[in-house]
Amino acid sequence: MCIHSQIGSVAYHDLLRLLQDDAASDLRGTATRVTVKGRVFWYDKYRVGTEMEQHNIGPESDALRVRLAAAADRRAEQTRLVRIFRAGDSPMPRP
């Protein structure tokens, strides 16, 4: 068993949290609950051409539900700001 320093352990858990936040906030489609062999997982389901694709977000947990809710809130806020921007007859900036 490998024992890490306290700093290494904290860095690992911070990195894990950031990666989990990123996985939950980088949705291309719709977050969907799927039961596999009696366990519940969340998948990001989206369309590519005529095919449906899915990407595993992670197993169901309270923390993941909070991350998905926060991602939905960020997406709603982004949509609201884009609508306000367009309503002002402003040209959309080019990426």
ROVOMI-118347 format. One record per residue: residue in one letter; x, y, z of N, C-alpha, C in turn. Coordinates in steps of 0.05 Angstrom, whole numbers, padded with zeros to 5 digits, always signed. Layout:
<atoms>
aXYZXYZXYZ;...
</atoms>
This chain:
<atoms>
m+00017-00024+00000+00000+00000+00000+00018+00025+00000;c+00011+00043-00018+00027+00068-00020+00015+00089-00002;i+00031+00101+00015+00023+00122+00033+00033+00149+00022;h+00015+00168+00018+00022+00194+00007+00023+00214+00030;s+00038+00236+00026+00039+00257+00045+00011+00271+00046;q+00007+00287+00066-00018+00301+00069-00023+00319+00045;i-00001+00333+00036-00003+00351+00013-00010+00335-00012;g+00003+00313-00016-00003+00296-00039-00032+00286-00038;s-00041+00278-00015-00069+00268-00013-00089+00290-00018;v-00085+00314-00008-00103+00336-00013-00102+00344-00043;a-00079+00344-00055-00077+00350-00083-00092+00330-00100;y-00090+00304-00092-00104+00283-00107-00134+00287-00105;h-00144+00292-00081-00173+00296-00078-00183+00321-00092;d-00167+00342-00092-00175+00366-00107-00176+00361-00137;l-00156+00347-00147-00155+00340-00175-00179+00322-00182;l-00185+00302-00166-00208+00285-00170-00233+00301-00172;r-00237+00319-00153-00262+00336-00153-00263+00353-00178;l-00241+00365-00186-00241+00381-00210-00248+00365-00235;l-00237+00341-00237-00243+00323-00260-00272+00315-00260;q-00283+00309-00236-00311+00302-00234-00329+00325-00242;d-00322+00349-00232-00337+00373-00240-00336+00377-00270;d-00312+00373-00282-00309+00377-00311-00326+00357-00326;a-00327+00332-00317-00342+00311-00330-00372+00318-00329;a-00381+00329-00307-00409+00336-00304-00417+00362-00319;s-00398+00380-00322-00405+00405-00335-00399+00406-00365;d-00385+00386-00375-00379+00385-00403-00398+00367-00419;l-00424+00370-00414-00444+00354-00427-00449+00363-00455;r-00450+00344-00474-00457+00351-00501-00487+00348-00506;g-00500+00332-00490-00528+00326-00495-00544+00327-00469;t-00558+00306-00463-00575+00304-00439-00564+00284-00420;a-00563+00292-00394-00555+00273-00373-00578+00254-00369;t-00572+00227-00370-00592+00207-00368-00584+00185-00348;r-00603+00177-00331-00597+00155-00312-00602+00129-00326;v-00583+00110-00323-00585+00084-00335-00578+00063-00313;t-00594+00042-00312-00589+00020-00293-00575-00002-00307;v-00552-00010-00297-00536-00032-00308-00530-00052-00286;k-00540-00076-00290-00536-00098-00270-00543-00089-00242;g-00565-00075-00239-00575-00067-00213-00562-00041-00202;r-00543-00030-00216-00530-00005-00207-00538+00017-00225;v-00540+00041-00214-00549+00065-00229-00524+00082-00236;f-00523+00089-00262-00501+00105-00273-00514+00129-00288;w-00499+00150-00290-00507+00173-00307-00491+00173-00332;y-00505+00178-00355-00493+00179-00381-00501+00205-00394;d-00482+00216-00411-00488+00239-00428-00496+00227-00455;k-00521+00231-00463-00531+00220-00488-00534+00243-00508;y-00523+00239-00532-00524+00260-00553-00524+00247-00580;r-00533+00262-00600-00535+00252-00627-00510+00261-00643;v-00499+00242-00659-00478+00248-00678-00488+00238-00705;g-00496+00257-00721-00508+00249-00747-00535+00236-00742;t-00538+00211-00751-00562+00196-00746-00560+00176-00723;e-00537+00175-00710-00532+00156-00689-00533+00170-00661;m-00542+00155-00642-00542+00164-00614-00517+00154-00601;e-00502+00172-00588-00477+00165-00573-00482+00169-00544;q-00467+00156-00527-00469+00160-00498-00441+00159-00486;h-00437+00175-00466-00411+00176-00451-00417+00174-00422;n-00404+00156-00408-00408+00151-00379-00398+00175-00363;i-00416+00187-00347-00408+00208-00329-00398+00197-00302;g-00412+00177-00292-00404+00165-00267-00427+00151-00253;p-00422+00137-00231-00443+00124-00216-00459+00145-00201;e-00484+00138-00196-00502+00156-00182-00492+00161-00154;s-00492+00187-00146-00485+00195-00119-00497+00222-00114;d-00498+00230-00089-00509+00256-00083-00490+00278-00094;a-00464+00274-00093-00445+00293-00103-00449+00297-00134;l-00453+00275-00148-00457+00277-00177-00483+00292-00184;r-00504+00286-00169-00529+00301-00174-00526+00330-00169;v-00511+00338-00149-00505+00367-00144-00490+00379-00167;r-00469+00364-00177-00453+00374-00200-00471+00377-00225;l-00488+00357-00230-00506+00359-00253-00525+00382-00251;a-00536+00387-00227-00554+00410-00223-00539+00436-00227;a-00514+00438-00218-00498+00462-00222-00492+00466-00251;a-00487+00445-00266-00481+00447-00294-00506+00456-00309;a-00530+00447-00301-00555+00455-00313-00560+00485-00308;d-00553+00494-00283-00557+00522-00276-00538+00540-00293;r-00513+00531-00297-00494+00546-00313-00503+00547-00342;r-00514+00525-00352-00524+00525-00380-00548+00543-00383;a-00566+00543-00364-00589+00561-00365-00581+00590-00364;e-00561+00597-00347-00551+00624-00345-00538+00633-00371;q-00523+00615-00383-00510+00620-00409-00531+00626-00430;t-00552+00609-00431-00573+00613-00450-00587+00640-00446;r-00592+00647-00421-00605+00672-00415-00589+00696-00424;l-00562+00695-00419-00545+00717-00427-00543+00719-00458;v-00542+00696-00472-00542+00697-00501-00567+00710-00512;r-00590+00703-00500-00616+00715-00509-00616+00745-00505;i-00606+00754-00482-00605+00782-00476-00587+00796-00497;f-00564+00784-00502-00544+00795-00521-00557+00797-00549;r-00570+00777-00558-00583+00777-00584-00606+00796-00586;a-00621+00799-00564-00644+00817-00564-00635+00846-00567;g-00610+00852-00560-00600+00879-00562-00589+00885-00590;d-00595+00868-00610-00586+00871-00638-00556+00873-00640;s-00542+00861-00622-00513+00860-00623-00503+00837-00640;p-00483+00841-00656-00473+00818-00671-00459+00798-00653;m-00462+00773-00659-00449+00752-00642-00419+00753-00647;p-00403+00752-00626-00374+00751-00630-00366+00724-00643;r-00346+00725-00659-00336+00701-00672-00317+00687-00654;p-00319+00660-00652-00301+00645-00634-00272+00645-00643;
</atoms>
